[in-house]
Amino acid sequence: MSPAEARVIFFGSGEIAIPSFLRLISQGPRPLALVTQPDKPAGRHRELTPPPIKRVALEAGIPVLQPESARDEAFLEQLRAMSPDLIVVMAYGQILSKALIAIPRIACINLHGSLLPRHRGASCIQAAIGEGDAETGITVMHVAPKLDSGDIIHALSTPIGPDETGGSVHDRLAEVAAEALAAALPGLLDGTASRTPQDPALATYAPKLERDDGRIDWTWDAANLARRIRAYDPWPGTWTTVDGGKRLKVFPSAASAESAGEPGSVSVLEGRVLVACGSGHLVLGDVQPDGSRRMPAADWVKGLHGHLPRFLPPEPSPSAP
């Protein structure tokens, strides 16, 4: 089957999916429709705001479907009526049912932002950086009922640089995904695509992150903390609590193996602001106090007029022993 003949429906909501969607629009198979999340309230005035990919579809004249639930039977009937050969999914935001997975004639495939089976789950990009992986990539896989467990069709890797953030890797993987999809499509359409089962013994899981997951625990090793801070930039961001109870947002910082005191204690050496960790210390880069602008850590400390703060430890979990 040629790309011009193939009937494809694209599922996507996150911005990372836009280059792959645009690749299909420009080079084929042109999607029959985009399925994306409903418009949601955003901003100070809580105005209904569409996913950015919806605007791309409307500008290209592609119909947009926004079901509250992808399991809704009326929506499934609508998909069946379109008779798709292929459903392509990336960063859609809902779990797909067996009934939906069975609709396309050829396959329902997903573009996942890691080299599976490592880092299944929603925060795969942050996990790869936070755990010090040398590389990550995009895996084109068959969608299966169990999360990110389907057979692998194609994978394309990219290195993770020593100073990269979650944002920079996200943006590069968006482009890598479009390349991986283009490489996988010919085999899918002509029936020659390979299927490689994942080894479940090698699987790791990266759950969805919430804003409070970005709170810094200064008892951690400094190198691990530095990776975590880079991984969580820009989402969910990393922050700490200063004595007095105010929050301070912390941006990517450098790690040193040298000891600098009790975890959370702050010192200044040759103009650098150091924070002691469980092992080693962080040299703070930029910070942002509550209600203020982002600034170099040295400028923030100068504004404290000689009072060096101490960063408080996280409150113990209710389930902690």
NORTABEL-V140704 format. One record per backbone hydrogen bond with DSSP energy under -0.5 kcal/mol. NH is the residue of the N-H (numbers start at 1). CO is the residue of the C=O. If there is no record, write none. Layout:
BEGIN
((NH | CO) (NH | CO))
END
This chain:
BEGIN
((5 | 2) (6 | 2) (8 | 6) (8 | 30) (9 | 86) (10 | 33) (11 | 88) (12 | 10) (12 | 35) (13 | 90) (13 | 91) (14 | 91) (17 | 14) (18 | 15) (21 | 17) (22 | 18) (23 | 19) (24 | 20) (25 | 21) (26 | 22) (27 | 23) (28 | 24) (29 | 3) (32 | 8) (33 | 8) (34 | 63) (35 | 10) (36 | 34) (36 | 65) (40 | 49) (42 | 47) (46 | 43) (47 | 42) (49 | 40) (53 | 13) (54 | 51) (55 | 51) (55 | 52) (56 | 52) (57 | 53) (58 | 54) (59 | 55) (60 | 56) (61 | 58) (62 | 57) (63 | 32) (65 | 34) (72 | 69) (76 | 72) (77 | 73) (78 | 74) (79 | 75) (80 | 76) (81 | 77) (82 | 78) (82 | 79) (83 | 79) (83 | 80) (84 | 79) (85 | 7) (86 | 7) (87 | 107) (88 | 9) (89 | 109) (90 | 11) (101 | 97) (102 | 98) (103 | 100) (104 | 100) (105 | 84) (106 | 85) (107 | 85) (109 | 87) (109 | 107) (110 | 141) (111 | 89) (112 | 110) (112 | 139) (114 | 112) (116 | 114) (118 | 115) (120 | 117) (120 | 204) (123 | 206) (124 | 121) (127 | 123) (128 | 124) (129 | 125) (130 | 126) (131 | 127) (132 | 129) (133 | 128) (136 | 158) (138 | 156) (139 | 112) (140 | 138) (140 | 154) (141 | 110) (141 | 139) (142 | 151) (143 | 108) (149 | 146) (152 | 196) (153 | 140) (154 | 140) (156 | 138) (158 | 136) (160 | 134) (161 | 159) (164 | 161) (166 | 230) (166 | 233) (167 | 233) (169 | 165) (170 | 166) (171 | 167) (172 | 168) (173 | 169) (174 | 170) (175 | 171) (176 | 172) (177 | 173) (178 | 174) (179 | 175) (180 | 176) (181 | 177) (182 | 178) (183 | 179) (184 | 180) (185 | 181) (186 | 182) (188 | 184) (189 | 185) (190 | 186) (191 | 187) (192 | 187) (193 | 187) (196 | 152) (197 | 195) (200 | 198) (202 | 199) (203 | 200) (204 | 117) (206 | 120) (207 | 205) (213 | 210) (214 | 211) (215 | 212) (216 | 239) (218 | 216) (220 | 217) (222 | 279) (225 | 221) (226 | 222) (227 | 223) (228 | 224) (229 | 225) (230 | 226) (231 | 227) (232 | 228) (233 | 230) (234 | 232) (237 | 232) (238 | 250) (239 | 214) (240 | 248) (241 | 312) (242 | 240) (242 | 246) (243 | 310) (245 | 242) (248 | 240) (249 | 288) (250 | 238) (251 | 286) (254 | 283) (256 | 281) (264 | 276) (265 | 262) (266 | 309) (267 | 274) (269 | 272) (272 | 269) (274 | 267) (274 | 272) (275 | 282) (276 | 265) (277 | 280) (278 | 218) (278 | 220) (279 | 220) (281 | 256) (282 | 275) (283 | 254) (284 | 273) (284 | 282) (285 | 251) (287 | 295) (288 | 249) (289 | 293) (290 | 247) (292 | 289) (295 | 287) (297 | 285) (299 | 296) (300 | 296) (301 | 297) (302 | 298) (303 | 299) (304 | 301) (305 | 302) (306 | 301) (307 | 304) (308 | 306) (309 | 307) (311 | 264) (312 | 241) (320 | 317))
END
